[in-house]
Structures are given as structure tokens and as C-alpha cells.
Amino acid sequence: MKTNMITKIRAPQNRTLTLTDKDRRIYRSGLLVLEGPSAFDAVKNRTLWGDALAILPWIPSECCDLVFADPPYNLTKNFNGNSFQKTSNEQYENWLRRWLPEMKRLLRPTGAIYVCGDWRSSAAVQRVLEENFIVQNRITWEREKGRGAKTNWKNNSEDIWFATHSDVYTFHVDRVMLRRKVIAPYKDGNGRAKDWNETESGRFRSTHPSNLWTDISVPFWSMPENTDHPTQKPEKLLAKIILASTNSGDVVFDPFLGSGTTSVVAKKLNRQFFGIEINEEYCCLAEKRLQLAETNAEIQGYADGVFWERNTLAERTTQKKQHFAFAPSLFETK
């Protein structure tokens, strides 16, 4: 498959992950191209190169515990030579119906699915999900990036719909606590801290996660997880979803893998994984990131078993001290 990547001159501080010609040769050889029905062991922990709509019927039933789907939104967009064309709302909804029902077949009875969308596509995602799953919630996350607009509100948020196969499903709220700075440090009648802790870096409180996420940083040029994929999701975002909705050793599947964030985070958190991506360049990037994850399981914004507010001193200090080897036991308590 032909790629259209353009060589860019990057600043010395730019940490964006790229591929050399040697990388492409090495990682292309590790990609899996399915040509018919497959057993799960053949796809486990692999990057599948091909069209998801063609490959999905060949994946065995009830083989995964979590699906994370970040499909093309209803926008005209070029993904390194693979273009998605904007259609009518009705046509986009019908396109969703071509693959979303397959996700129910692939999920185990206690499984969950998360599907991304922007304000244009979110309603269609909800309608098609409700035809096949039990919709539990809608997460809205702040991208903190976005172009200003003179005649409209700046667009810097996206939705993630959370749905389940049944009413019995995995969810671990204790694994996705958010560590916030304390603005008003209340004390009890004896002068002791009330629901917060004093640390060398300041006063912090651990709070339950809500469906409004304002602590996510979109990957950018100075972050080692960044790639040239135009809609790359942050590792921190996937870590929240995977820790909440799976157990160690569970299987995570992404039908629109992109540059591999879902598989990479699943590997860092000791889950099994597989994903499908149509673009060869992004498949190779995913494979390179998976190799790097073997020696560095750090997830920016997640440390000491909690998720830190964006740009907090404690987050920066903790992460500078911790350069995890691949040791999943550090990330969760079973």
C-alpha cells in the first residue's frame, strides 16, 4: 500500500515518533494480513493490516472484553492517503450500522464498548449503539486544542459513548481516581486535614471520576507518544478506559487502530490486545510503539495508581522520578 508521508524538518526538541525506511521494512514484516476466518490465538497481540469492514466477520465471536472504537467522524479527512468523505447524517448512521453490530458478536457477555464522536456524529453513534447495546453514559473530554472561530463557539471537546453488552459488566472506579489540587483545604474540629493530604508538592485530594474529563493533554510535538496521525488519542485517555473496564489479562480490541494507542496502553497495563488498521504507515508506527512499550511502560499523567490533573507540579515531579520497566503490578491492585 502506497504511503504519502512527507519528510518534515523538525525542531531539536521535537519528540514526535517517526519511521525510517529500515523501520518500515522491519515492522511491515510483523503485520498480520487476514484472508479468511481466524482463530483467536492467531490475532492475539497482533496488528492486523487491512479494511476493518472486510476483516471483522473473520474474527471469532466472544473473544474480547473491551472494544475501543475511534471511527472516522462525519468529516472529509485524509489519513495519510486513505480519505473519509463527509456524507449526510443518514448515510453516516448507515455506515455505523455496517460494523457496530459486529462488536456485540465479538464482545463477551460482561464486555463493554466505548465509541468516539464529535458534536456532528455523536447523536448518530448514540442511536446505533442503543440498537445493539445498553448505553451507560456519555463522556465528554476537553481536547484543550482547537481553532478559534469568529462566528461560532470554539470546538475543543469530543464525546465517548460508554455501552455494555448486558447489565452485568466490569467497572473499577477505584482504579481511575483523579488527584486534584486542593483550593480550599478544609479541616475538621481538631485541625486535621479533611479529605485531603499534605505532600512536598502541595495539597491534593483524590476524587471519583466523572463523565467530564478536563485532565487530558492531546499528544503534541514534545511528548514521546506523539505521532503524525491527525486524530491520535492520548495514552492517558485509553488508560482510564482500560483500567475501569477490564481486568489484568483481559482482551482489548480496536477496529480503527490508527497509530496504535489502544494496543500500546493495553500492553503497558498487562492486557492482551489486537487491532485493525487500513494504513500501512500507521500499522508500522503501532508496531514500533509496541516495541518501545516493552522497556518503558510509563503513561503520561498516570502515576502512583492515580490520574493527575493536567500540568500539576506533583504530576511532573512524579513522572521525572519514575521510568517504569514493563512491570504491570505497579499499576493496579487486584
PLY file of the C-alpha trace (Angstrom):
ply
format ascii 1.0
element vertex 334
property float x
property float y
property float z
element edge 333
property int vertex1
property int vertex2
end_header
0.00 0.00 0.00
1.44 3.33 -1.02
2.16 5.92 1.67
2.17 9.67 1.24
4.25 10.68 4.24
6.21 13.87 3.63
9.63 14.30 5.25
9.46 17.15 7.73
12.23 19.24 9.24
11.70 19.09 13.00
12.99 21.22 15.83
15.66 19.61 18.08
13.15 19.40 20.97
10.53 17.65 18.81
9.99 14.12 20.18
7.41 13.01 17.60
7.81 9.32 16.82
8.69 8.68 13.17
9.69 5.77 10.94
12.86 5.27 8.94
12.91 3.15 5.78
14.59 0.43 7.85
11.79 0.67 10.43
9.20 0.21 7.71
10.89 -2.93 6.42
11.22 -4.41 9.90
7.75 -3.60 11.21
5.93 -4.41 7.96
7.13 -7.98 8.31
5.35 -8.27 11.65
1.92 -7.19 10.40
-0.87 -9.73 10.08
-2.93 -9.82 6.87
-6.03 -12.00 7.26
-7.50 -13.69 4.22
-10.24 -15.66 5.91
-11.71 -16.76 9.27
-9.12 -16.96 12.03
-8.71 -18.47 15.49
-8.16 -16.02 18.31
-4.62 -17.21 19.01
-3.65 -16.08 15.51
-4.76 -12.46 16.10
-3.89 -12.14 19.79
-1.44 -9.31 20.47
-1.16 -8.55 16.76
-1.64 -5.57 14.48
-3.95 -6.52 11.60
-3.36 -4.64 8.37
-6.49 -4.25 6.27
-10.02 -2.88 5.99
-11.94 -3.40 9.22
-15.27 -3.83 7.45
-13.83 -6.73 5.45
-11.90 -8.34 8.32
-14.45 -8.15 11.16
-16.55 -11.15 10.02
-13.38 -13.31 10.23
-12.76 -12.52 13.92
-14.07 -15.22 16.30
-17.11 -14.47 18.47
-16.88 -13.51 22.15
-13.11 -13.06 22.00
-12.70 -9.68 23.73
-13.66 -7.94 26.95
-13.41 -4.34 25.76
-13.83 -2.59 22.43
-12.50 0.92 21.95
-13.62 2.37 18.61
-12.43 5.70 17.27
-14.02 5.65 13.80
-13.69 8.45 11.24
-16.09 11.21 12.20
-18.52 12.50 9.61
-15.91 14.83 8.16
-13.87 14.85 4.98
-10.39 13.96 6.22
-7.23 12.47 4.79
-5.48 9.78 6.83
-2.12 9.51 5.06
-3.70 8.76 1.71
-6.81 6.99 3.00
-9.65 9.51 2.80
-13.02 9.54 4.51
-15.66 11.65 2.80
-18.36 13.57 4.66
-21.85 12.25 3.94
-25.39 13.03 5.06
-26.29 12.23 8.66
-28.45 9.35 7.45
-25.64 7.87 5.35
-23.18 8.15 8.23
-25.62 6.38 10.53
-25.99 3.58 7.99
-22.19 3.32 7.77
-22.06 2.84 11.55
-24.60 0.02 11.17
-22.20 -1.80 8.86
-19.76 -2.56 11.69
-21.15 -1.67 15.15
-23.43 -4.76 15.38
-20.33 -6.91 14.82
-18.88 -5.50 18.04
-21.67 -7.15 20.03
-20.78 -10.51 18.49
-17.12 -10.06 19.40
-17.72 -8.97 22.99
-18.06 -11.36 25.87
-21.32 -11.06 27.89
-19.66 -8.89 30.57
-17.87 -6.73 28.00
-18.04 -3.01 27.30
-17.64 -0.77 24.28
-16.54 2.85 24.05
-17.16 4.75 20.79
-15.78 8.19 20.00
-17.54 11.01 18.17
-17.60 14.77 17.73
-20.65 17.01 18.04
-21.71 16.24 14.46
-21.52 12.44 14.73
-22.30 11.89 18.40
-26.08 11.63 18.02
-25.73 9.01 15.27
-23.34 6.99 17.45
-25.84 7.04 20.31
-28.73 5.88 18.12
-26.84 2.94 16.61
-25.37 1.93 19.97
-28.85 1.86 21.50
-29.95 -0.57 18.79
-27.30 -3.08 19.89
-26.13 -2.32 23.45
-27.13 -0.84 26.78
-25.85 2.74 26.79
-24.50 3.55 30.24
-23.08 7.07 29.86
-21.55 9.70 27.64
-18.09 11.01 28.48
-17.12 14.45 27.25
-13.42 15.21 27.22
-11.69 18.54 26.71
-9.16 18.38 23.89
-7.72 21.74 25.06
-6.82 22.40 21.44
-8.93 23.87 18.70
-9.06 26.73 16.26
-10.80 29.91 17.31
-13.97 30.91 15.49
-15.42 34.38 14.96
-18.98 33.28 14.27
-19.24 30.15 16.41
-18.04 28.60 19.65
-14.52 27.18 19.60
-14.72 23.41 19.13
-12.44 21.74 21.70
-14.39 18.80 23.11
-15.33 15.31 21.95
-17.67 12.59 23.20
-17.03 8.96 24.07
-20.13 6.79 24.44
-19.90 4.03 27.04
-22.16 0.99 26.48
-22.26 -2.60 27.67
-23.33 -5.98 26.37
-25.55 -6.58 29.42
-26.35 -5.21 32.88
-23.51 -7.28 34.34
-20.21 -5.72 33.37
-16.74 -4.88 34.67
-16.16 -1.44 36.16
-13.44 -0.48 38.69
-13.98 3.06 39.89
-11.16 2.73 42.44
-8.59 2.33 39.65
-9.42 5.62 37.93
-9.37 8.11 40.78
-8.34 11.67 39.92
-5.75 13.52 42.02
-6.67 17.22 42.26
-5.05 20.22 43.88
-6.91 21.46 46.96
-8.02 25.06 46.58
-9.92 25.34 49.87
-8.17 23.00 52.38
-10.95 22.33 54.92
-10.04 20.96 58.37
-12.12 19.17 60.98
-12.74 20.40 64.53
-9.35 19.11 65.64
-7.46 20.95 62.93
-6.79 17.84 60.86
-6.98 17.73 57.09
-10.44 16.77 55.85
-10.40 14.57 52.72
-7.01 15.82 51.51
-3.32 15.15 52.05
-0.31 17.39 52.52
2.67 16.46 50.34
6.04 18.00 49.47
4.46 19.24 46.25
1.30 20.70 47.78
-2.15 19.75 49.00
-4.06 17.15 46.99
-7.35 15.28 47.13
-8.32 12.06 45.35
-11.81 12.28 43.82
-14.13 9.92 41.98
-14.05 10.29 38.20
-16.94 11.98 36.46
-18.09 11.89 32.83
-16.41 15.26 32.21
-12.66 14.86 31.63
-10.61 18.04 31.77
-7.25 16.47 32.66
-6.34 15.10 29.21
-3.48 16.54 27.12
-3.71 15.91 23.39
-0.37 14.48 22.16
1.87 17.21 20.80
5.42 17.55 19.48
7.25 17.47 22.83
5.54 14.26 24.04
7.26 10.94 23.20
3.90 9.29 22.45
3.16 11.78 19.67
2.99 10.64 16.04
1.89 12.30 12.81
-1.54 10.64 12.95
-4.07 13.50 12.63
-6.56 12.24 15.24
-4.32 10.37 17.70
-5.93 9.75 21.09
-3.83 10.28 24.26
-2.49 7.28 26.15
-3.88 8.74 29.36
-7.41 8.67 27.92
-7.11 4.99 26.98
-5.58 4.14 30.35
-8.69 5.43 32.13
-10.98 3.33 29.98
-8.88 0.16 30.10
-8.32 0.28 33.87
-12.00 0.96 34.55
-13.50 -1.64 32.22
-11.06 -4.57 32.20
-9.03 -6.81 34.48
-5.41 -7.83 34.13
-5.09 -10.30 31.26
-8.37 -9.29 29.58
-8.53 -8.70 25.82
-8.86 -5.20 24.34
-9.82 -4.70 20.68
-9.68 -1.60 18.48
-11.22 -1.86 14.97
-9.76 1.51 13.86
-6.34 1.28 15.47
-4.63 4.28 13.90
-1.10 4.67 15.26
-1.71 2.03 17.93
-2.56 3.88 21.14
-5.14 1.31 22.29
-2.81 -1.66 21.83
0.14 0.17 23.37
-1.74 1.14 26.54
-3.27 -2.33 26.82
0.23 -3.80 26.70
1.54 -1.33 29.28
-1.31 -2.30 31.61
-0.83 -6.07 31.19
-3.83 -6.69 28.94
-3.97 -8.70 25.75
-4.89 -6.79 22.62
-5.39 -6.71 18.89
-6.42 -4.05 16.42
-7.17 -3.41 12.76
-5.74 -0.53 10.72
-6.08 0.06 6.98
-3.00 2.26 6.57
0.39 0.53 6.41
2.33 3.50 7.80
0.17 3.69 10.89
0.39 -0.09 11.34
4.18 0.19 11.38
4.01 3.07 13.86
1.84 0.91 16.10
4.38 -1.90 15.94
7.23 0.45 16.78
5.32 1.86 19.75
4.55 -1.66 20.96
8.25 -2.50 20.87
9.10 0.64 22.85
6.46 -0.30 25.43
8.44 -3.44 26.26
11.04 -1.33 28.07
9.02 1.74 29.09
5.50 1.33 30.47
5.14 4.95 31.58
1.83 6.67 30.81
1.99 10.45 30.96
-0.47 11.76 33.54
-0.82 8.44 35.38
1.43 7.65 38.34
1.17 6.17 41.84
-2.09 4.46 40.83
-3.98 7.69 40.19
-4.59 10.12 37.35
-3.19 13.58 37.95
-4.70 16.89 36.92
-3.12 18.38 33.84
0.01 20.45 34.48
0.18 19.78 38.22
3.57 20.00 39.94
3.09 16.59 41.54
2.45 15.01 38.16
5.62 16.43 36.68
7.74 15.58 39.72
6.46 12.02 39.99
6.94 11.30 36.34
10.50 12.57 36.30
11.34 10.15 39.09
9.57 7.16 37.58
10.74 5.46 34.39
8.92 2.16 34.65
10.21 -1.01 33.12
7.48 -3.35 31.93
6.12 -4.26 35.36
2.28 -4.24 35.28
1.99 -4.92 39.02
2.97 -1.32 39.63
-0.23 -0.09 38.00
-3.04 -1.83 39.80
-4.02 -3.85 42.84
-6.13 -6.87 42.06
0 1
1 2
2 3
3 4
4 5
5 6
6 7
7 8
8 9
9 10
10 11
11 12
12 13
13 14
14 15
15 16
16 17
17 18
18 19
19 20
20 21
21 22
22 23
23 24
24 25
25 26
26 27
27 28
28 29
29 30
30 31
31 32
32 33
33 34
34 35
35 36
36 37
37 38
38 39
39 40
40 41
41 42
42 43
43 44
44 45
45 46
46 47
47 48
48 49
49 50
50 51
51 52
52 53
53 54
54 55
55 56
56 57
57 58
58 59
59 60
60 61
61 62
62 63
63 64
64 65
65 66
66 67
67 68
68 69
69 70
70 71
71 72
72 73
73 74
74 75
75 76
76 77
77 78
78 79
79 80
80 81
81 82
82 83
83 84
84 85
85 86
86 87
87 88
88 89
89 90
90 91
91 92
92 93
93 94
94 95
95 96
96 97
97 98
98 99
99 100
100 101
101 102
102 103
103 104
104 105
105 106
106 107
107 108
108 109
109 110
110 111
111 112
112 113
113 114
114 115
115 116
116 117
117 118
118 119
119 120
120 121
121 122
122 123
123 124
124 125
125 126
126 127
127 128
128 129
129 130
130 131
131 132
132 133
133 134
134 135
135 136
136 137
137 138
138 139
139 140
140 141
141 142
142 143
143 144
144 145
145 146
146 147
147 148
148 149
149 150
150 151
151 152
152 153
153 154
154 155
155 156
156 157
157 158
158 159
159 160
160 161
161 162
162 163
163 164
164 165
165 166
166 167
167 168
168 169
169 170
170 171
171 172
172 173
173 174
174 175
175 176
176 177
177 178
178 179
179 180
180 181
181 182
182 183
183 184
184 185
185 186
186 187
187 188
188 189
189 190
190 191
191 192
192 193
193 194
194 195
195 196
196 197
197 198
198 199
199 200
200 201
201 202
202 203
203 204
204 205
205 206
206 207
207 208
208 209
209 210
210 211
211 212
212 213
213 214
214 215
215 216
216 217
217 218
218 219
219 220
220 221
221 222
222 223
223 224
224 225
225 226
226 227
227 228
228 229
229 230
230 231
231 232
232 233
233 234
234 235
235 236
236 237
237 238
238 239
239 240
240 241
241 242
242 243
243 244
244 245
245 246
246 247
247 248
248 249
249 250
250 251
251 252
252 253
253 254
254 255
255 256
256 257
257 258
258 259
259 260
260 261
261 262
262 263
263 264
264 265
265 266
266 267
267 268
268 269
269 270
270 271
271 272
272 273
273 274
274 275
275 276
276 277
277 278
278 279
279 280
280 281
281 282
282 283
283 284
284 285
285 286
286 287
287 288
288 289
289 290
290 291
291 292
292 293
293 294
294 295
295 296
296 297
297 298
298 299
299 300
300 301
301 302
302 303
303 304
304 305
305 306
306 307
307 308
308 309
309 310
310 311
311 312
312 313
313 314
314 315
315 316
316 317
317 318
318 319
319 320
320 321
321 322
322 323
323 324
324 325
325 326
326 327
327 328
328 329
329 330
330 331
331 332
332 333
